Amino acid sequence: MPPLWQSQLSMIGDHLEIGFRDLIELRFVKAFVDAGVGLLAIRNCLEYARVCVQDERPFSTRRFQTDGRTIFLESIERSGEAKVLDLKKRQYVFRHVLERTFKDLDIENDAVARWRPFDGKQSIVIDPQRAFGQPIAAQYGIPTIALADAVEAEGTVERVARLYDVSASVVRDAVKFEKRLRAA
């Protein structure tokens, strides 16, 4: 089977490089698989979503959700009314029946602009427009790895918070986030 899409970036040697929108597409595919949607259904829904949204990476352009059997696309009609399209059955469904997912994505101009990867908390963000897309303390712009490494070097969250002029809760979130990354 061919890949679901071509990467935004070129291969560097024998390493596959991915862009921010590729990362968001992968995240959606993983979430759909985890929710029980089969790969063939995902492929078919992705192809239909490309037509509906007119974009090669549709999952990173609109809000999608799943009920474990199919994938839904939420769109806003010209009248301003939100509608939800079942991409598998290719028909509209009642919006109130579905529960929202992916609450940790910030949408701007119909595209995913930022991802809040630490349980959707506002404290940590991945934003391709800031710090080269690495995870950062959202309000301060400091990479989470820098804060976590500083805690390891300095010994306490409070000392690092004072050194970087950052709230202690943000430093704690950065440490927990980086621990999760290392464990993954």
CNS distance restraints for C-alpha pairs under 8 A (distance, minus, plus):
assign (resid   4 and name CA) (resid  43 and name CA) 6.72 0.50 0.50
assign (resid   4 and name CA) (resid  46 and name CA) 7.98 0.50 0.50
assign (resid   5 and name CA) (resid  56 and name CA) 7.39 0.50 0.50
assign (resid   5 and name CA) (resid  57 and name CA) 7.56 0.50 0.50
assign (resid   7 and name CA) (resid  17 and name CA) 7.23 0.50 0.50
assign (resid   7 and name CA) (resid  18 and name CA) 5.68 0.50 0.50
assign (resid   7 and name CA) (resid  19 and name CA) 7.09 0.50 0.50
assign (resid   7 and name CA) (resid  22 and name CA) 6.38 0.50 0.50
assign (resid   8 and name CA) (resid  18 and name CA) 6.14 0.50 0.50
assign (resid   8 and name CA) (resid  19 and name CA) 5.51 0.50 0.50
assign (resid   8 and name CA) (resid  21 and name CA) 7.73 0.50 0.50
assign (resid   8 and name CA) (resid  22 and name CA) 6.74 0.50 0.50
assign (resid   9 and name CA) (resid  17 and name CA) 5.74 0.50 0.50
assign (resid   9 and name CA) (resid  18 and name CA) 5.69 0.50 0.50
assign (resid   9 and name CA) (resid  19 and name CA) 6.19 0.50 0.50
assign (resid  10 and name CA) (resid  16 and name CA) 7.37 0.50 0.50
assign (resid  10 and name CA) (resid  17 and name CA) 6.50 0.50 0.50
assign (resid  11 and name CA) (resid  15 and name CA) 5.77 0.50 0.50
assign (resid  11 and name CA) (resid  16 and name CA) 5.00 0.50 0.50
assign (resid  11 and name CA) (resid  17 and name CA) 5.85 0.50 0.50
assign (resid  12 and name CA) (resid  16 and name CA) 6.64 0.50 0.50
assign (resid  12 and name CA) (resid  17 and name CA) 6.92 0.50 0.50
assign (resid  18 and name CA) (resid  22 and name CA) 5.70 0.50 0.50
assign (resid  18 and name CA) (resid  23 and name CA) 6.72 0.50 0.50
assign (resid  19 and name CA) (resid  23 and name CA) 6.32 0.50 0.50
assign (resid  20 and name CA) (resid  24 and name CA) 6.38 0.50 0.50
assign (resid  20 and name CA) (resid 128 and name CA) 6.41 0.50 0.50
assign (resid  20 and name CA) (resid 133 and name CA) 7.51 0.50 0.50
assign (resid  21 and name CA) (resid  25 and name CA) 6.16 0.50 0.50
assign (resid  21 and name CA) (resid  57 and name CA) 7.14 0.50 0.50
assign (resid  21 and name CA) (resid  60 and name CA) 6.00 0.50 0.50
assign (resid  21 and name CA) (resid 112 and name CA) 7.83 0.50 0.50
assign (resid  22 and name CA) (resid  26 and name CA) 6.14 0.50 0.50
assign (resid  22 and name CA) (resid  57 and name CA) 7.57 0.50 0.50
assign (resid  23 and name CA) (resid  27 and name CA) 6.14 0.50 0.50
assign (resid  24 and name CA) (resid  28 and name CA) 6.27 0.50 0.50
assign (resid  24 and name CA) (resid  59 and name CA) 7.33 0.50 0.50
assign (resid  24 and name CA) (resid  60 and name CA) 5.81 0.50 0.50
assign (resid  24 and name CA) (resid 112 and name CA) 7.87 0.50 0.50
assign (resid  25 and name CA) (resid  29 and name CA) 6.24 0.50 0.50
assign (resid  25 and name CA) (resid  57 and name CA) 6.71 0.50 0.50
assign (resid  25 and name CA) (resid  58 and name CA) 7.90 0.50 0.50
assign (resid  25 and name CA) (resid  59 and name CA) 5.57 0.50 0.50
assign (resid  25 and name CA) (resid  60 and name CA) 5.93 0.50 0.50
assign (resid  26 and name CA) (resid  30 and name CA) 6.09 0.50 0.50
assign (resid  27 and name CA) (resid  31 and name CA) 6.16 0.50 0.50
assign (resid  28 and name CA) (resid  32 and name CA) 6.13 0.50 0.50
assign (resid  28 and name CA) (resid  59 and name CA) 6.66 0.50 0.50
assign (resid  29 and name CA) (resid  33 and name CA) 6.15 0.50 0.50
assign (resid  29 and name CA) (resid  42 and name CA) 7.27 0.50 0.50
assign (resid  30 and name CA) (resid  34 and name CA) 5.99 0.50 0.50
assign (resid  31 and name CA) (resid  35 and name CA) 6.11 0.50 0.50
assign (resid  32 and name CA) (resid  36 and name CA) 6.46 0.50 0.50
assign (resid  32 and name CA) (resid  37 and name CA) 5.40 0.50 0.50
assign (resid  32 and name CA) (resid  42 and name CA) 7.54 0.50 0.50
assign (resid  32 and name CA) (resid  66 and name CA) 6.65 0.50 0.50
assign (resid  32 and name CA) (resid  68 and name CA) 7.08 0.50 0.50
assign (resid  32 and name CA) (resid  71 and name CA) 7.60 0.50 0.50
assign (resid  33 and name CA) (resid  37 and name CA) 5.05 0.50 0.50
assign (resid  33 and name CA) (resid  38 and name CA) 6.28 0.50 0.50
assign (resid  33 and name CA) (resid  39 and name CA) 7.06 0.50 0.50
assign (resid  35 and name CA) (resid  66 and name CA) 7.29 0.50 0.50
assign (resid  35 and name CA) (resid  67 and name CA) 7.24 0.50 0.50
assign (resid  35 and name CA) (resid  68 and name CA) 4.64 0.50 0.50
assign (resid  35 and name CA) (resid  69 and name CA) 7.95 0.50 0.50
assign (resid  36 and name CA) (resid  68 and name CA) 4.79 0.50 0.50
assign (resid  36 and name CA) (resid  69 and name CA) 6.54 0.50 0.50
assign (resid  37 and name CA) (resid  41 and name CA) 6.59 0.50 0.50
assign (resid  37 and name CA) (resid  42 and name CA) 6.71 0.50 0.50
assign (resid  37 and name CA) (resid  68 and name CA) 5.35 0.50 0.50
assign (resid  37 and name CA) (resid  69 and name CA) 5.27 0.50 0.50
assign (resid  37 and name CA) (resid  70 and name CA) 6.16 0.50 0.50
assign (resid  37 and name CA) (resid  71 and name CA) 7.86 0.50 0.50
assign (resid  38 and name CA) (resid  42 and name CA) 6.22 0.50 0.50
assign (resid  39 and name CA) (resid  43 and name CA) 6.05 0.50 0.50
assign (resid  40 and name CA) (resid  44 and name CA) 6.18 0.50 0.50
assign (resid  41 and name CA) (resid  45 and name CA) 5.97 0.50 0.50
assign (resid  41 and name CA) (resid  70 and name CA) 7.24 0.50 0.50
assign (resid  41 and name CA) (resid  88 and name CA) 6.91 0.50 0.50
assign (resid  42 and name CA) (resid  46 and name CA) 5.88 0.50 0.50
assign (resid  42 and name CA) (resid  70 and name CA) 7.99 0.50 0.50
assign (resid  42 and name CA) (resid  71 and name CA) 7.53 0.50 0.50
assign (resid  43 and name CA) (resid  47 and name CA) 6.23 0.50 0.50
assign (resid  44 and name CA) (resid  48 and name CA) 6.30 0.50 0.50
assign (resid  44 and name CA) (resid  88 and name CA) 7.21 0.50 0.50
assign (resid  45 and name CA) (resid  49 and name CA) 5.87 0.50 0.50
assign (resid  45 and name CA) (resid  71 and name CA) 6.80 0.50 0.50
assign (resid  45 and name CA) (resid  87 and name CA) 5.19 0.50 0.50
assign (resid  45 and name CA) (resid  88 and name CA) 5.70 0.50 0.50
assign (resid  46 and name CA) (resid  50 and name CA) 6.16 0.50 0.50
assign (resid  46 and name CA) (resid  58 and name CA) 7.28 0.50 0.50
assign (resid  46 and name CA) (resid  59 and name CA) 7.83 0.50 0.50
assign (resid  47 and name CA) (resid  51 and name CA) 6.77 0.50 0.50
assign (resid  48 and name CA) (resid  52 and name CA) 6.35 0.50 0.50
assign (resid  48 and name CA) (resid  87 and name CA) 6.62 0.50 0.50
assign (resid  49 and name CA) (resid  53 and name CA) 5.84 0.50 0.50
assign (resid  49 and name CA) (resid  54 and name CA) 7.75 0.50 0.50
assign (resid  49 and name CA) (resid  58 and name CA) 6.05 0.50 0.50
assign (resid  49 and name CA) (resid  59 and name CA) 7.92 0.50 0.50
assign (resid  49 and name CA) (resid  73 and name CA) 7.74 0.50 0.50
assign (resid  49 and name CA) (resid  87 and name CA) 6.85 0.50 0.50
assign (resid  50 and name CA) (resid  54 and name CA) 5.18 0.50 0.50
assign (resid  50 and name CA) (resid  55 and name CA) 5.26 0.50 0.50
assign (resid  50 and name CA) (resid  56 and name CA) 5.74 0.50 0.50
assign (resid  50 and name CA) (resid  57 and name CA) 7.02 0.50 0.50
assign (resid  50 and name CA) (resid  58 and name CA) 5.59 0.50 0.50
assign (resid  51 and name CA) (resid  55 and name CA) 7.37 0.50 0.50
assign (resid  53 and name CA) (resid  58 and name CA) 6.10 0.50 0.50
assign (resid  53 and name CA) (resid  61 and name CA) 7.70 0.50 0.50
assign (resid  54 and name CA) (resid  58 and name CA) 7.53 0.50 0.50
assign (resid  55 and name CA) (resid  61 and name CA) 7.78 0.50 0.50
assign (resid  57 and name CA) (resid  61 and name CA) 7.09 0.50 0.50
assign (resid  58 and name CA) (resid  62 and name CA) 6.78 0.50 0.50
assign (resid  59 and name CA) (resid  63 and name CA) 7.26 0.50 0.50
assign (resid  59 and name CA) (resid  64 and name CA) 6.62 0.50 0.50
assign (resid  60 and name CA) (resid 111 and name CA) 5.83 0.50 0.50
assign (resid  60 and name CA) (resid 112 and name CA) 5.32 0.50 0.50
assign (resid  61 and name CA) (resid 107 and name CA) 7.99 0.50 0.50
assign (resid  61 and name CA) (resid 110 and name CA) 5.40 0.50 0.50
assign (resid  61 and name CA) (resid 111 and name CA) 3.84 0.50 0.50
assign (resid  61 and name CA) (resid 112 and name CA) 5.84 0.50 0.50
assign (resid  62 and name CA) (resid  73 and name CA) 7.17 0.50 0.50
assign (resid  62 and name CA) (resid  74 and name CA) 7.00 0.50 0.50
assign (resid  62 and name CA) (resid  75 and name CA) 7.39 0.50 0.50
assign (resid  62 and name CA) (resid 107 and name CA) 7.66 0.50 0.50
assign (resid  62 and name CA) (resid 110 and name CA) 5.68 0.50 0.50
assign (resid  62 and name CA) (resid 111 and name CA) 5.97 0.50 0.50
assign (resid  62 and name CA) (resid 112 and name CA) 7.32 0.50 0.50
assign (resid  63 and name CA) (resid  73 and name CA) 6.29 0.50 0.50
assign (resid  63 and name CA) (resid  74 and name CA) 5.71 0.50 0.50
assign (resid  63 and name CA) (resid  75 and name CA) 7.81 0.50 0.50
assign (resid  63 and name CA) (resid 102 and name CA) 7.82 0.50 0.50
assign (resid  64 and name CA) (resid  71 and name CA) 6.89 0.50 0.50
assign (resid  64 and name CA) (resid  72 and name CA) 5.53 0.50 0.50
assign (resid  64 and name CA) (resid  73 and name CA) 4.84 0.50 0.50
assign (resid  64 and name CA) (resid  74 and name CA) 6.26 0.50 0.50
assign (resid  64 and name CA) (resid 101 and name CA) 7.63 0.50 0.50
assign (resid  64 and name CA) (resid 102 and name CA) 7.79 0.50 0.50
assign (resid  65 and name CA) (resid  71 and name CA) 5.92 0.50 0.50
assign (resid  65 and name CA) (resid  72 and name CA) 5.28 0.50 0.50
assign (resid  65 and name CA) (resid  73 and name CA) 6.87 0.50 0.50
assign (resid  65 and name CA) (resid  99 and name CA) 7.88 0.50 0.50
assign (resid  65 and name CA) (resid 100 and name CA) 6.54 0.50 0.50
assign (resid  65 and name CA) (resid 101 and name CA) 5.57 0.50 0.50
assign (resid  65 and name CA) (resid 102 and name CA) 7.36 0.50 0.50
assign (resid  66 and name CA) (resid  70 and name CA) 5.81 0.50 0.50
assign (resid  66 and name CA) (resid  71 and name CA) 4.69 0.50 0.50
assign (resid  66 and name CA) (resid  72 and name CA) 5.92 0.50 0.50
assign (resid  66 and name CA) (resid  98 and name CA) 7.97 0.50 0.50
assign (resid  66 and name CA) (resid 101 and name CA) 7.67 0.50 0.50
assign (resid  67 and name CA) (resid  71 and name CA) 7.23 0.50 0.50
assign (resid  67 and name CA) (resid  98 and name CA) 7.21 0.50 0.50
assign (resid  70 and name CA) (resid  86 and name CA) 6.88 0.50 0.50
assign (resid  70 and name CA) (resid  87 and name CA) 7.08 0.50 0.50
assign (resid  70 and name CA) (resid  88 and name CA) 5.86 0.50 0.50
assign (resid  71 and name CA) (resid  86 and name CA) 6.10 0.50 0.50
assign (resid  71 and name CA) (resid  87 and name CA) 5.74 0.50 0.50
assign (resid  71 and name CA) (resid  88 and name CA) 6.68 0.50 0.50
assign (resid  72 and name CA) (resid  84 and name CA) 6.19 0.50 0.50
assign (resid  72 and name CA) (resid  85 and name CA) 5.36 0.50 0.50
assign (resid  72 and name CA) (resid  86 and name CA) 4.62 0.50 0.50
assign (resid  72 and name CA) (resid  87 and name CA) 5.71 0.50 0.50
assign (resid  73 and name CA) (resid  84 and name CA) 5.48 0.50 0.50
assign (resid  73 and name CA) (resid  85 and name CA) 5.05 0.50 0.50
assign (resid  73 and name CA) (resid  86 and name CA) 6.64 0.50 0.50
assign (resid  73 and name CA) (resid  87 and name CA) 6.86 0.50 0.50
assign (resid  74 and name CA) (resid  82 and name CA) 6.76 0.50 0.50
assign (resid  74 and name CA) (resid  83 and name CA) 5.67 0.50 0.50
assign (resid  74 and name CA) (resid  84 and name CA) 4.35 0.50 0.50
assign (resid  74 and name CA) (resid  85 and name CA) 6.34 0.50 0.50
assign (resid  75 and name CA) (resid  82 and name CA) 5.66 0.50 0.50
assign (resid  75 and name CA) (resid  83 and name CA) 5.38 0.50 0.50
assign (resid  75 and name CA) (resid  84 and name CA) 6.27 0.50 0.50
assign (resid  75 and name CA) (resid  85 and name CA) 7.74 0.50 0.50
assign (resid  76 and name CA) (resid  80 and name CA) 5.73 0.50 0.50
assign (resid  76 and name CA) (resid  81 and name CA) 5.63 0.50 0.50
assign (resid  76 and name CA) (resid  82 and name CA) 4.40 0.50 0.50
assign (resid  76 and name CA) (resid  83 and name CA) 6.13 0.50 0.50
assign (resid  77 and name CA) (resid  81 and name CA) 5.40 0.50 0.50
assign (resid  77 and name CA) (resid  82 and name CA) 6.20 0.50 0.50
assign (resid  77 and name CA) (resid  83 and name CA) 7.00 0.50 0.50
assign (resid  82 and name CA) (resid  95 and name CA) 7.84 0.50 0.50
assign (resid  83 and name CA) (resid  92 and name CA) 6.93 0.50 0.50
assign (resid  83 and name CA) (resid  93 and name CA) 7.61 0.50 0.50
assign (resid  83 and name CA) (resid  94 and name CA) 7.71 0.50 0.50
assign (resid  83 and name CA) (resid  95 and name CA) 6.48 0.50 0.50
assign (resid  84 and name CA) (resid  92 and name CA) 5.57 0.50 0.50
assign (resid  84 and name CA) (resid  93 and name CA) 5.69 0.50 0.50
assign (resid  84 and name CA) (resid  94 and name CA) 6.85 0.50 0.50
assign (resid  84 and name CA) (resid  95 and name CA) 5.70 0.50 0.50
assign (resid  85 and name CA) (resid  90 and name CA) 6.58 0.50 0.50
assign (resid  85 and name CA) (resid  91 and name CA) 5.59 0.50 0.50
assign (resid  85 and name CA) (resid  92 and name CA) 4.27 0.50 0.50
assign (resid  85 and name CA) (resid  93 and name CA) 6.10 0.50 0.50
assign (resid  86 and name CA) (resid  90 and name CA) 5.32 0.50 0.50
assign (resid  86 and name CA) (resid  91 and name CA) 5.37 0.50 0.50
assign (resid  86 and name CA) (resid  92 and name CA) 5.84 0.50 0.50
assign (resid  86 and name CA) (resid  93 and name CA) 6.53 0.50 0.50
assign (resid  87 and name CA) (resid  91 and name CA) 7.16 0.50 0.50
assign (resid  94 and name CA) (resid  98 and name CA) 7.60 0.50 0.50
assign (resid 103 and name CA) (resid 120 and name CA) 6.70 0.50 0.50
assign (resid 104 and name CA) (resid 115 and name CA) 5.95 0.50 0.50
assign (resid 104 and name CA) (resid 116 and name CA) 5.05 0.50 0.50
assign (resid 104 and name CA) (resid 117 and name CA) 6.80 0.50 0.50
assign (resid 104 and name CA) (resid 119 and name CA) 7.30 0.50 0.50
assign (resid 104 and name CA) (resid 120 and name CA) 4.28 0.50 0.50
assign (resid 104 and name CA) (resid 121 and name CA) 7.54 0.50 0.50
assign (resid 105 and name CA) (resid 112 and name CA) 6.44 0.50 0.50
assign (resid 105 and name CA) (resid 113 and name CA) 7.55 0.50 0.50
assign (resid 105 and name CA) (resid 114 and name CA) 5.90 0.50 0.50
assign (resid 105 and name CA) (resid 115 and name CA) 4.66 0.50 0.50
assign (resid 105 and name CA) (resid 116 and name CA) 6.21 0.50 0.50
assign (resid 105 and name CA) (resid 120 and name CA) 7.79 0.50 0.50
assign (resid 106 and name CA) (resid 112 and name CA) 5.82 0.50 0.50
assign (resid 106 and name CA) (resid 113 and name CA) 5.64 0.50 0.50
assign (resid 106 and name CA) (resid 114 and name CA) 5.08 0.50 0.50
assign (resid 106 and name CA) (resid 115 and name CA) 6.28 0.50 0.50
assign (resid 106 and name CA) (resid 116 and name CA) 7.91 0.50 0.50
assign (resid 107 and name CA) (resid 111 and name CA) 5.37 0.50 0.50
assign (resid 107 and name CA) (resid 112 and name CA) 4.52 0.50 0.50
assign (resid 107 and name CA) (resid 113 and name CA) 5.48 0.50 0.50
assign (resid 107 and name CA) (resid 114 and name CA) 7.23 0.50 0.50
assign (resid 108 and name CA) (resid 112 and name CA) 6.37 0.50 0.50
assign (resid 108 and name CA) (resid 113 and name CA) 5.84 0.50 0.50
assign (resid 113 and name CA) (resid 127 and name CA) 6.65 0.50 0.50
assign (resid 113 and name CA) (resid 128 and name CA) 7.64 0.50 0.50
assign (resid 114 and name CA) (resid 125 and name CA) 6.64 0.50 0.50
assign (resid 114 and name CA) (resid 126 and name CA) 5.70 0.50 0.50
assign (resid 114 and name CA) (resid 127 and name CA) 4.69 0.50 0.50
assign (resid 114 and name CA) (resid 128 and name CA) 7.31 0.50 0.50
assign (resid 115 and name CA) (resid 120 and name CA) 7.98 0.50 0.50
assign (resid 115 and name CA) (resid 125 and name CA) 5.69 0.50 0.50
assign (resid 115 and name CA) (resid 126 and name CA) 5.16 0.50 0.50
assign (resid 115 and name CA) (resid 127 and name CA) 6.65 0.50 0.50
assign (resid 116 and name CA) (resid 120 and name CA) 4.89 0.50 0.50
assign (resid 116 and name CA) (resid 121 and name CA) 6.19 0.50 0.50
assign (resid 116 and name CA) (resid 122 and name CA) 6.46 0.50 0.50
assign (resid 116 and name CA) (resid 123 and name CA) 7.92 0.50 0.50
assign (resid 116 and name CA) (resid 124 and name CA) 5.85 0.50 0.50
assign (resid 116 and name CA) (resid 125 and name CA) 4.50 0.50 0.50
assign (resid 116 and name CA) (resid 126 and name CA) 6.29 0.50 0.50
assign (resid 117 and name CA) (resid 121 and name CA) 7.59 0.50 0.50
assign (resid 117 and name CA) (resid 124 and name CA) 6.94 0.50 0.50
assign (resid 117 and name CA) (resid 125 and name CA) 6.50 0.50 0.50
assign (resid 117 and name CA) (resid 126 and name CA) 7.22 0.50 0.50
assign (resid 118 and name CA) (resid 124 and name CA) 6.33 0.50 0.50
assign (resid 118 and name CA) (resid 125 and name CA) 7.92 0.50 0.50
assign (resid 118 and name CA) (resid 173 and name CA) 7.90 0.50 0.50
assign (resid 118 and name CA) (resid 177 and name CA) 6.24 0.50 0.50
assign (resid 122 and name CA) (resid 138 and name CA) 6.92 0.50 0.50
assign (resid 123 and name CA) (resid 137 and name CA) 5.64 0.50 0.50
assign (resid 123 and name CA) (resid 138 and name CA) 5.37 0.50 0.50
assign (resid 123 and name CA) (resid 139 and name CA) 6.97 0.50 0.50
assign (resid 123 and name CA) (resid 170 and name CA) 5.96 0.50 0.50
assign (resid 123 and name CA) (resid 173 and name CA) 7.26 0.50 0.50
assign (resid 124 and name CA) (resid 135 and name CA) 6.56 0.50 0.50
assign (resid 124 and name CA) (resid 136 and name CA) 5.58 0.50 0.50
assign (resid 124 and name CA) (resid 137 and name CA) 4.72 0.50 0.50
assign (resid 124 and name CA) (resid 138 and name CA) 5.10 0.50 0.50
assign (resid 124 and name CA) (resid 144 and name CA) 7.70 0.50 0.50
assign (resid 124 and name CA) (resid 170 and name CA) 7.88 0.50 0.50
assign (resid 124 and name CA) (resid 173 and name CA) 7.61 0.50 0.50
assign (resid 124 and name CA) (resid 174 and name CA) 7.22 0.50 0.50
assign (resid 125 and name CA) (resid 135 and name CA) 5.61 0.50 0.50
assign (resid 125 and name CA) (resid 136 and name CA) 5.62 0.50 0.50
assign (resid 125 and name CA) (resid 137 and name CA) 6.54 0.50 0.50
assign (resid 125 and name CA) (resid 138 and name CA) 5.34 0.50 0.50
assign (resid 126 and name CA) (resid 130 and name CA) 7.93 0.50 0.50
assign (resid 126 and name CA) (resid 133 and name CA) 5.57 0.50 0.50
assign (resid 126 and name CA) (resid 134 and name CA) 5.86 0.50 0.50
assign (resid 126 and name CA) (resid 135 and name CA) 4.74 0.50 0.50
assign (resid 126 and name CA) (resid 136 and name CA) 6.56 0.50 0.50
assign (resid 127 and name CA) (resid 131 and name CA) 7.72 0.50 0.50
assign (resid 127 and name CA) (resid 132 and name CA) 7.85 0.50 0.50
assign (resid 127 and name CA) (resid 133 and name CA) 5.07 0.50 0.50
assign (resid 127 and name CA) (resid 134 and name CA) 7.33 0.50 0.50
assign (resid 127 and name CA) (resid 135 and name CA) 7.62 0.50 0.50
assign (resid 128 and name CA) (resid 132 and name CA) 5.87 0.50 0.50
assign (resid 128 and name CA) (resid 133 and name CA) 3.99 0.50 0.50
assign (resid 128 and name CA) (resid 134 and name CA) 7.65 0.50 0.50
assign (resid 129 and name CA) (resid 133 and name CA) 6.51 0.50 0.50
assign (resid 130 and name CA) (resid 134 and name CA) 7.76 0.50 0.50
assign (resid 130 and name CA) (resid 141 and name CA) 7.46 0.50 0.50
assign (resid 131 and name CA) (resid 135 and name CA) 7.98 0.50 0.50
assign (resid 131 and name CA) (resid 136 and name CA) 7.41 0.50 0.50
assign (resid 131 and name CA) (resid 141 and name CA) 7.18 0.50 0.50
assign (resid 131 and name CA) (resid 143 and name CA) 7.46 0.50 0.50
assign (resid 134 and name CA) (resid 143 and name CA) 6.78 0.50 0.50
assign (resid 135 and name CA) (resid 143 and name CA) 5.80 0.50 0.50
assign (resid 135 and name CA) (resid 144 and name CA) 5.88 0.50 0.50
assign (resid 135 and name CA) (resid 145 and name CA) 7.89 0.50 0.50
assign (resid 136 and name CA) (resid 140 and name CA) 7.78 0.50 0.50
assign (resid 136 and name CA) (resid 141 and name CA) 5.47 0.50 0.50
assign (resid 136 and name CA) (resid 142 and name CA) 5.20 0.50 0.50
assign (resid 136 and name CA) (resid 143 and name CA) 4.05 0.50 0.50
assign (resid 136 and name CA) (resid 144 and name CA) 4.99 0.50 0.50
assign (resid 137 and name CA) (resid 141 and name CA) 5.32 0.50 0.50
assign (resid 137 and name CA) (resid 142 and name CA) 5.31 0.50 0.50
assign (resid 137 and name CA) (resid 143 and name CA) 6.22 0.50 0.50
assign (resid 137 and name CA) (resid 144 and name CA) 6.08 0.50 0.50
assign (resid 137 and name CA) (resid 170 and name CA) 6.76 0.50 0.50
assign (resid 137 and name CA) (resid 174 and name CA) 7.20 0.50 0.50
assign (resid 138 and name CA) (resid 142 and name CA) 7.74 0.50 0.50
assign (resid 140 and name CA) (resid 166 and name CA) 7.17 0.50 0.50
assign (resid 142 and name CA) (resid 146 and name CA) 7.03 0.50 0.50
assign (resid 142 and name CA) (resid 147 and name CA) 7.31 0.50 0.50
assign (resid 143 and name CA) (resid 147 and name CA) 6.73 0.50 0.50
assign (resid 144 and name CA) (resid 148 and name CA) 6.12 0.50 0.50
assign (resid 144 and name CA) (resid 171 and name CA) 7.94 0.50 0.50
assign (resid 144 and name CA) (resid 174 and name CA) 4.90 0.50 0.50
assign (resid 144 and name CA) (resid 175 and name CA) 7.27 0.50 0.50
assign (resid 144 and name CA) (resid 177 and name CA) 7.70 0.50 0.50
assign (resid 144 and name CA) (resid 178 and name CA) 6.88 0.50 0.50
assign (resid 145 and name CA) (resid 149 and name CA) 5.93 0.50 0.50
assign (resid 145 and name CA) (resid 174 and name CA) 7.28 0.50 0.50
assign (resid 145 and name CA) (resid 175 and name CA) 7.85 0.50 0.50
assign (resid 145 and name CA) (resid 178 and name CA) 6.43 0.50 0.50
assign (resid 146 and name CA) (resid 150 and name CA) 6.00 0.50 0.50
assign (resid 147 and name CA) (resid 151 and name CA) 6.32 0.50 0.50
assign (resid 147 and name CA) (resid 160 and name CA) 7.18 0.50 0.50
assign (resid 147 and name CA) (resid 171 and name CA) 6.15 0.50 0.50
assign (resid 147 and name CA) (resid 174 and name CA) 6.43 0.50 0.50
assign (resid 147 and name CA) (resid 175 and name CA) 7.04 0.50 0.50
assign (resid 148 and name CA) (resid 152 and name CA) 6.46 0.50 0.50
assign (resid 148 and name CA) (resid 171 and name CA) 7.23 0.50 0.50
assign (resid 148 and name CA) (resid 174 and name CA) 6.02 0.50 0.50
assign (resid 148 and name CA) (resid 175 and name CA) 4.62 0.50 0.50
assign (resid 148 and name CA) (resid 178 and name CA) 6.73 0.50 0.50
assign (resid 149 and name CA) (resid 153 and name CA) 6.22 0.50 0.50
assign (resid 150 and name CA) (resid 154 and name CA) 5.75 0.50 0.50
assign (resid 150 and name CA) (resid 155 and name CA) 7.93 0.50 0.50
assign (resid 150 and name CA) (resid 160 and name CA) 6.32 0.50 0.50
assign (resid 151 and name CA) (resid 155 and name CA) 5.31 0.50 0.50
assign (resid 151 and name CA) (resid 156 and name CA) 5.53 0.50 0.50
assign (resid 151 and name CA) (resid 157 and name CA) 5.67 0.50 0.50
assign (resid 151 and name CA) (resid 159 and name CA) 7.87 0.50 0.50
assign (resid 151 and name CA) (resid 160 and name CA) 5.99 0.50 0.50
assign (resid 151 and name CA) (resid 175 and name CA) 7.73 0.50 0.50
assign (resid 152 and name CA) (resid 156 and name CA) 7.63 0.50 0.50
assign (resid 154 and name CA) (resid 159 and name CA) 6.86 0.50 0.50
assign (resid 154 and name CA) (resid 160 and name CA) 6.81 0.50 0.50
assign (resid 155 and name CA) (resid 159 and name CA) 7.67 0.50 0.50
assign (resid 156 and name CA) (resid 160 and name CA) 6.59 0.50 0.50
assign (resid 157 and name CA) (resid 161 and name CA) 6.09 0.50 0.50
assign (resid 157 and name CA) (resid 168 and name CA) 6.15 0.50 0.50
assign (resid 157 and name CA) (resid 171 and name CA) 6.27 0.50 0.50
assign (resid 157 and name CA) (resid 172 and name CA) 6.61 0.50 0.50
assign (resid 158 and name CA) (resid 162 and name CA) 6.29 0.50 0.50
assign (resid 158 and name CA) (resid 168 and name CA) 5.83 0.50 0.50
assign (resid 159 and name CA) (resid 163 and name CA) 6.17 0.50 0.50
assign (resid 160 and name CA) (resid 164 and name CA) 6.03 0.50 0.50
assign (resid 160 and name CA) (resid 166 and name CA) 7.91 0.50 0.50
assign (resid 160 and name CA) (resid 168 and name CA) 7.93 0.50 0.50
assign (resid 160 and name CA) (resid 171 and name CA) 7.44 0.50 0.50
assign (resid 161 and name CA) (resid 165 and name CA) 5.51 0.50 0.50
assign (resid 161 and name CA) (resid 166 and name CA) 4.75 0.50 0.50
assign (resid 161 and name CA) (resid 167 and name CA) 5.63 0.50 0.50
assign (resid 161 and name CA) (resid 168 and name CA) 5.19 0.50 0.50
assign (resid 161 and name CA) (resid 171 and name CA) 6.44 0.50 0.50
assign (resid 162 and name CA) (resid 166 and name CA) 6.65 0.50 0.50
assign (resid 166 and name CA) (resid 170 and name CA) 6.88 0.50 0.50
assign (resid 166 and name CA) (resid 171 and name CA) 7.14 0.50 0.50
assign (resid 167 and name CA) (resid 171 and name CA) 6.64 0.50 0.50
assign (resid 168 and name CA) (resid 172 and name CA) 6.16 0.50 0.50
assign (resid 169 and name CA) (resid 173 and name CA) 6.16 0.50 0.50
assign (resid 170 and name CA) (resid 174 and name CA) 6.14 0.50 0.50
assign (resid 171 and name CA) (resid 175 and name CA) 6.25 0.50 0.50
assign (resid 172 and name CA) (resid 176 and name CA) 6.24 0.50 0.50
assign (resid 173 and name CA) (resid 177 and name CA) 5.94 0.50 0.50
assign (resid 174 and name CA) (resid 178 and name CA) 6.07 0.50 0.50
assign (resid 175 and name CA) (resid 179 and name CA) 6.20 0.50 0.50
assign (resid 176 and name CA) (resid 180 and name CA) 6.32 0.50 0.50
assign (resid 177 and name CA) (resid 181 and name CA) 6.36 0.50 0.50
assign (resid 178 and name CA) (resid 182 and name CA) 6.26 0.50 0.50
assign (resid 179 and name CA) (resid 183 and name CA) 6.18 0.50 0.50
assign (resid 180 and name CA) (resid 184 and name CA) 6.16 0.50 0.50
